Amino acid sequence: MITLTGAPVLHTARLTLRVPAMRDWEAFAAFLTSDRASYVGGPVTRERAWRAFGHLVGHWALRGYGMFAVAQKGVDAAVGMAGPWFPESWPEQEIAWSIWAPEAEGKGYAFEAAQAACAHAFGALGWATGVSYIDPDNARSITLARRLGAVLEPGAAYPGDDPMLVFRHPRPEARA
């Protein structure tokens, strides 16, 4: 098996954010094939989940950055993902997140991981701006975006044909 070398590992008070690896596949597949993935295009078949997982890992190789697998410190199993994301056809660079494990919801992990992802995107990656594309019915992600200081930007372009809300993230110095 090939591993990506030189990829950053981010640490927060409670979490480790690292490049997704094969050990994350089953947790990712369980999420994406369930109704819990309804706001991110799911549920899908395991075959489509496998392609999406390959997309996550391939993004790192092609762009040099991507979504991090999010695990509790000292635990190898990922409970979700968060990070900078910019697939082909996306109008803008995105900060995205999802919590895969139902038992990990409501603990602030998505906020903590997304904060670290924003700091990484604006800092190490040098992004001047970033957005989050959120399904209009995804109240939890809308609340999280606002908690991160992101502001709804009506009329902004978004990927795909289904309606999306676009939340613009402030640069870290703007939040200080």
Summary of the structure (lengths in Angstrom):
residues: 176
radius of gyration: 15.1
end to end distance: 42.9
largest distance: 44.3
contacts: 519
relative contact order: 0.14
helix: 37%
strand: 20%
